[in-house]
Amino acid sequence: MGYRIFLAGGSGAIGRRLIPQLVAAGHRVTATTRRAEKAEKLRAIGASPVVIDVFDAGGLLAAVAAARPEVVIHQLTDLPAGLDPNRMGESIIGNARVRDEGTRNLVEAATSAGARRLIAQSIAWAYAPGPEPHAETDPLDSGAEGGRGISVGGVIALERQVLEGSSMTGIVLRYGHLYGPGTGADAAADPALHVDAAAYAVLLAVERGAPGPFNIAEPNGHVATDKAVSELGWRPDFRLAV
């Protein structure tokens, strides 16, 4: 029997590749989008859509309560289409707000609804300078400045709230740079990660994951991925069937 799942960020690049995997595995998915015109696309791939903004704390609380999830998945970002460099400056600030304030609202809603597991998206290039490849136990770059400082600050806030700030089992997936369908990129710099393999890691975290962070990336010299392979059974070459 599958889980009841609340997926925050269902219409994003990972969400659209994740929902079919969750549904095929027998899970019941409620998925969010900020835009009403995307709701039917979520329904078409098997999810029950909810139109909500993560900064609407009251509305989010009600939406999560109505879904009665056992598992909550955080795939929310605020990034421009194709990572448009002309808009990245403002997006860094907006994305950090999602990771801090948005995560806080989602954690509160999930806790109130009685969810048992919380899985959140993070990034694999937020480590402090030091010997590579970085293991999950290495420190994040809390001393970073400028745009990187804003971005890493948001990551640190998200991870603390997921891993330390709730009674739920908290799992953080530190993704490499995404490429593949819906990302606007056919390839990515190391550490790289295909969007299908990113979504597959979430499915495994739902069904097998122990608490803590996991580096999720293709083999590279910057971050070690042994933990995800050995503990989750994750495969970087996973792709959805066409």
Secondary structure, DSSP 8 states (H G I E B T S, - for coil): ---EEEEETTTSHHHHHHHHHHHHTT-EEEEEES-GGGHHHHHHTT-EEEE--TT-HHHHHHHHHHH--SEEEE------GGG-TTTHHHHHHHHHHIIIIIHHHHHHHHHHHT-SEEEEEEESS-B-S-SSSB-TTS-B-TT--HHHHHHHHHHHHHHHHHHTSSSSEEEEEEE-EEEBTTTTBS---SSEEEHHHHHHHHHHHHHH--SEEEEE-SS-SSB--HHIIIII---TT-----
